[in-house]
């Protein structure tokens, strides 16, 4: 029996604001990097993980969280491969996010004015079928 599961959950702090753009179809795409801090044998380590969000998830993240915000991202691992200009083969593992959850409370986030989204609101719509338009 052959079994494959590609599911990951990561939580950490945004290294910078999420960059949101629209692809030609009009769908929003958000890209960012998460810093995940851990301590092993008394040594502090930080792992940086790039991620991509799509549609309403990208729009909400771009609007409601920024550099330093604590977030949780659920998604799938994605491996990109390419050759650089010197002909060396390169690869990069990232997370193709299906859902983002804001972990900071409203009180700990920078002043965003009225209407800041609660943490759970960003996760709504992840299974609404909007992901059917993804270009891959």
PASEBA-1860 file (N, C-alpha, C; in nm, 3 decimals):
! residues 136
1> XXXXXXXX> 0.084/-0.117/0.000/0.000/0.000/0.000/0.089/0.124/0.000 ~ 0.058/0.218/-0.088/0.133/0.342/-0.098/0.052/0.453/-0.031 ~ 0.114/0.524/0.065/0.047/0.630/0.138/0.128/0.758/0.128 ~ 0.061/0.867/0.098/0.126/0.997/0.093/0.041/1.099/0.166 ~ 0.104/1.178/0.251/0.036/1.287/0.320/0.128/1.407/0.314 ~ 0.076/1.518/0.268/0.153/1.641/0.264/0.073/1.747/0.339 ~ 0.096/1.757/0.467/0.025/1.851/0.553/0.123/1.903/0.656 ~ 0.128/2.034/0.677/0.215/2.088/0.780/0.146/2.203/0.851
9> XXXXXXXX> 0.188/2.224/0.974/0.139/2.334/1.055/0.262/2.401/1.115 ~ 0.276/2.532/1.091/0.388/2.606/1.147/0.334/2.729/1.219 ~ 0.403/2.770/1.324/0.364/2.890/1.397/0.491/2.965/1.433 ~ 0.483/3.096/1.421/0.597/3.180/1.454/0.561/3.326/1.432 ~ 0.663/3.408/1.411/0.643/3.551/1.393/0.685/3.593/1.253 ~ 0.608/3.685/1.195/0.639/3.733/1.061/0.768/3.814/1.062 ~ 0.856/3.783/0.969/0.984/3.852/0.956/0.962/3.992/0.898 ~ 0.864/4.007/0.812/0.830/4.135/0.750/0.681/4.131/0.714
17> XXXXXXXX> 0.629/4.244/0.669/0.490/4.247/0.624/0.472/4.151/0.508 ~ 0.355/4.090/0.500/0.325/4.000/0.390/0.305/4.083/0.263 ~ 0.372/4.044/0.156/0.362/4.114/0.028/0.247/4.052/-0.052 ~ 0.145/4.131/-0.077/0.026/4.082/-0.149/0.022/4.144/-0.288 ~ 0.007/4.058/-0.387/-0.006/4.100/-0.528/-0.124/4.025/-0.588 ~ -0.167/4.070/-0.704/-0.272/3.999/-0.777/-0.212/3.937/-0.902 ~ -0.245/3.809/-0.926/-0.201/3.743/-1.047/-0.296/3.783/-1.160 ~ -0.263/3.755/-1.286/-0.348/3.799/-1.398/-0.496/3.762/-1.386
25> XXXXXXXX> -0.528/3.653/-1.320/-0.668/3.615/-1.304/-0.741/3.704/-1.204 ~ -0.664/3.787/-1.130/-0.723/3.875/-1.030/-0.714/3.821/-0.889 ~ -0.672/3.695/-0.874/-0.662/3.635/-0.741/-0.543/3.696/-0.666 ~ -0.563/3.723/-0.538/-0.456/3.775/-0.452/-0.361/3.663/-0.413 ~ -0.232/3.696/-0.412/-0.128/3.603/-0.368/-0.041/3.677/-0.268 ~ -0.025/3.620/-0.150/0.057/3.681/-0.047/0.178/3.596/-0.016 ~ 0.294/3.660/-0.008/0.418/3.588/0.023/0.481/3.648/0.147 ~ 0.536/3.562/0.231/0.599/3.608/0.353/0.697/3.505/0.406
33> XXXXXXXX> 0.759/3.541/0.516/0.855/3.453/0.584/0.822/3.451/0.731 ~ 0.823/3.331/0.787/0.795/3.311/0.929/0.924/3.274/1.001 ~ 0.951/3.337/1.115/1.064/3.300/1.200/1.010/3.211/1.312 ~ 1.066/3.091/1.321/1.022/2.995/1.421/1.139/2.973/1.517 ~ 1.122/3.017/1.641/1.228/3.008/1.741/1.211/2.882/1.824 ~ 1.323/2.816/1.851/1.320/2.698/1.937/1.450/2.689/2.014 ~ 1.446/2.617/2.124/1.564/2.597/2.206/1.593/2.448/2.212 ~ 1.716/2.411/2.177/1.760/2.271/2.184/1.889/2.267/2.263
41> XXXXXXXX> 1.889/2.187/2.368/2.007/2.172/2.453/2.060/2.307/2.498 ~ 1.969/2.397/2.534/2.006/2.527/2.583/2.048/2.627/2.477 ~ 2.045/2.587/2.350/2.087/2.676/2.241/1.964/2.727/2.167 ~ 1.956/2.861/2.154/1.847/2.923/2.079/1.873/2.907/1.930 ~ 1.772/2.863/1.857/1.782/2.848/1.712/1.659/2.911/1.647 ~ 1.680/2.970/1.531/1.568/3.026/1.456/1.567/2.964/1.317 ~ 1.452/2.914/1.279/1.433/2.858/1.146/1.342/2.955/1.071 ~ 1.381/2.988/0.948/1.302/3.079/0.865/1.233/2.997/0.756
49> XXXXXXXX> 1.100/3.014/0.745/1.022/2.938/0.648/0.941/3.035/0.563 ~ 0.961/3.027/0.431/0.883/3.108/0.337/0.747/3.041/0.315 ~ 0.645/3.123/0.292/0.512/3.069/0.266/0.440/3.155/0.163 ~ 0.337/3.095/0.104/0.250/3.163/0.008/0.106/3.140/0.050 ~ 0.026/3.244/0.046/-0.118/3.235/0.074/-0.193/3.280/-0.051 ~ -0.317/3.233/-0.064/-0.396/3.260/-0.184/-0.532/3.318/-0.148 ~ -0.588/3.398/-0.239/-0.725/3.447/-0.228/-0.753/3.528/-0.103 ~ -0.865/3.498/-0.039/-0.908/3.574/0.079/-0.810/3.559/0.195
57> XXXXXXXX> -0.741/3.446/0.202/-0.641/3.428/0.307/-0.529/3.531/0.290 ~ -0.484/3.551/0.168/-0.378/3.649/0.139/-0.427/3.790/0.168 ~ -0.548/3.821/0.125/-0.603/3.955/0.146/-0.615/3.988/0.295 ~ -0.669/3.895/0.374/-0.685/3.918/0.517/-0.550/3.934/0.585 ~ -0.454/3.849/0.549/-0.322/3.857/0.611/-0.255/3.990/0.577 ~ -0.267/4.034/0.453/-0.208/4.160/0.413/-0.269/4.280/0.485 ~ -0.395/4.266/0.521/-0.466/4.376/0.585/-0.449/4.378/0.737 ~ -0.444/4.261/0.801/-0.456/4.257/0.947/-0.330/4.220/1.024
65> XXXXXXXX> -0.226/4.169/0.959/-0.104/4.136/1.032/0.017/4.197/0.963 ~ 0.123/4.216/1.040/0.245/4.274/0.984/0.367/4.219/1.055 ~ 0.480/4.278/1.024/0.608/4.236/1.080/0.597/4.216/1.231 ~ 0.643/4.100/1.278/0.642/4.068/1.420/0.517/3.998/1.469 ~ 0.409/3.999/1.391/0.284/3.934/1.432/0.302/3.784/1.444 ~ 0.239/3.726/1.546/0.241/3.581/1.564/0.126/3.521/1.483 ~ 0.159/3.423/1.399/0.058/3.357/1.316/0.084/3.206/1.312 ~ -0.021/3.134/1.278/-0.013/2.990/1.255/-0.058/2.968/1.111
73> XXXXXXXX> 0.017/2.889/1.038/-0.017/2.860/0.899/-0.030/2.710/0.880 ~ -0.141/2.669/0.820/-0.162/2.530/0.783/-0.149/2.522/0.632 ~ -0.080/2.421/0.585/-0.066/2.409/0.441/0.008/2.284/0.401 ~ 0.071/2.292/0.283/0.143/2.179/0.225/0.285/2.221/0.190 ~ 0.378/2.131/0.204/0.516/2.159/0.165/0.527/2.161/0.013 ~ 0.610/2.252/-0.035/0.630/2.267/-0.179/0.780/2.281/-0.205 ~ 0.832/2.205/-0.302/0.973/2.211/-0.337/0.989/2.277/-0.473 ~ 1.060/2.389/-0.475/1.093/2.457/-0.601/1.236/2.421/-0.638
81> XXXXXXXX> 1.260/2.393/-0.767/1.394/2.361/-0.817/1.425/2.450/-0.936 ~ 1.551/2.496/-0.945/1.593/2.579/-1.057/1.744/2.575/-1.069 ~ 1.794/2.632/-1.178/1.938/2.647/-1.197/1.969/2.796/-1.190 ~ 2.074/2.831/-1.115/2.111/2.972/-1.109/2.191/3.010/-1.234 ~ 2.232/3.135/-1.242/2.300/3.183/-1.363/2.435/3.115/-1.386 ~ 2.491/3.053/-1.280/2.617/2.980/-1.293/2.596/2.833/-1.327 ~ 2.470/2.793/-1.347/2.439/2.656/-1.383/2.428/2.561/-1.265 ~ 2.438/2.614/-1.143/2.425/2.529/-1.024/2.277/2.501/-0.997
89> XXXXXXXX> 2.249/2.375/-0.965/2.112/2.338/-0.931/2.081/2.384/-0.790 ~ 1.967/2.447/-0.774/1.924/2.499/-0.645/1.784/2.445/-0.615 ~ 1.749/2.444/-0.487/1.615/2.405/-0.447/1.577/2.479/-0.319 ~ 1.448/2.491/-0.298/1.398/2.562/-0.181/1.265/2.499/-0.140 ~ 1.255/2.468/-0.012/1.132/2.413/0.045/1.053/2.527/0.108 ~ 0.924/2.535/0.078/0.839/2.639/0.135/0.703/2.578/0.168 ~ 0.615/2.659/0.225/0.481/2.614/0.260/0.380/2.685/0.170 ~ 0.297/2.607/0.104/0.186/2.658/0.026/0.067/2.660/0.122
97> XXXXXXXX> 0.036/2.778/0.176/-0.062/2.788/0.284/-0.205/2.775/0.238 ~ -0.281/2.696/0.313/-0.425/2.683/0.290/-0.503/2.774/0.385 ~ -0.442/2.803/0.502/-0.514/2.875/0.606/-0.415/2.947/0.696 ~ -0.448/3.069/0.735/-0.368/3.142/0.832/-0.456/3.177/0.950 ~ -0.399/3.168/1.068/-0.470/3.206/1.189/-0.385/3.309/1.261 ~ -0.446/3.420/1.299/-0.376/3.526/1.370/-0.373/3.490/1.518 ~ -0.254/3.484/1.576/-0.239/3.441/1.714/-0.231/3.557/1.813 ~ -0.191/3.675/1.767/-0.184/3.791/1.856/-0.324/3.836/1.892
105> XXXXXXXX> -0.341/3.883/2.015/-0.469/3.944/2.051/-0.473/4.083/1.991 ~ -0.590/4.138/1.979/-0.604/4.274/1.924/-0.523/4.373/2.005 ~ -0.518/4.353/2.138/-0.448/4.448/2.225/-0.298/4.448/2.203 ~ -0.240/4.336/2.157/-0.096/4.330/2.141/-0.051/4.368/2.001 ~ -0.144/4.386/1.908/-0.109/4.424/1.771/-0.101/4.575/1.762 ~ -0.024/4.625/1.665/-0.021/4.770/1.643/-0.161/4.823/1.616 ~ -0.183/4.949/1.646/-0.314/5.010/1.627/-0.358/4.999/1.482 ~ -0.467/4.927/1.460/-0.518/4.906/1.325/-0.651/4.976/1.305
113> XXXXXXXX> -0.694/5.053/1.403/-0.822/5.122/1.389/-0.939/5.027/1.409 ~ -1.056/5.074/1.378/-1.178/4.995/1.393/-1.181/4.880/1.293 ~ -1.242/4.771/1.330/-1.266/4.662/1.238/-1.153/4.562/1.224 ~ -1.060/4.558/1.317/-0.954/4.458/1.309/-1.016/4.319/1.321 ~ -0.970/4.227/1.240/-1.028/4.092/1.235/-0.982/4.010/1.354 ~ -1.071/3.935/1.417/-1.028/3.842/1.521/-0.949/3.727/1.461 ~ -0.876/3.656/1.544/-0.786/3.552/1.496/-0.857/3.448/1.409 ~ -0.971/3.400/1.451/-1.036/3.291/1.377/-1.095/3.336/1.244
121> XXXXXXXX> -1.123/3.465/1.230/-1.190/3.512/1.109/-1.107/3.490/0.984 ~ -0.975/3.499/0.995/-0.890/3.482/0.877/-0.899/3.342/0.821 ~ -0.932/3.243/0.901/-0.938/3.106/0.856/-1.067/3.070/0.784 ~ -1.165/3.156/0.791/-1.291/3.125/0.727/-1.277/3.131/0.577 ~ -1.345/3.043/0.509/-1.344/3.043/0.364/-1.235/2.955/0.304 ~ -1.152/2.894/0.387/-1.043/2.813/0.333/-1.096/2.694/0.255 ~ -1.211/2.642/0.293/-1.267/2.527/0.224/-1.386/2.565/0.139 ~ -1.394/2.690/0.097/-1.511/2.737/0.026/-1.509/2.705/-0.123
129> XXXXXXXX> -1.400/2.639/-0.170/-1.392/2.605/-0.311/-1.319/2.712/-0.391 ~ -1.283/2.823/-0.330/-1.212/2.928/-0.402/-1.074/2.882/-0.445 ~ -1.018/2.785/-0.378/-0.885/2.736/-0.411/-0.885/2.659/-0.544 ~ -1.003/2.631/-0.599/-1.010/2.557/-0.725/-0.947/2.635/-0.841 ~ -0.929/2.765/-0.824/-0.873/2.848/-0.930/-0.722/2.862/-0.921 ~ -0.657/2.788/-0.831/-0.512/2.798/-0.817/-0.444/2.750/-0.944 ~ -0.336/2.817/-0.983/-0.272/2.787/-1.109/-0.181/2.664/-1.109 ~ -0.196/2.574/-1.014/-0.111/2.454/-1.015/-0.190/2.331/-0.986
END
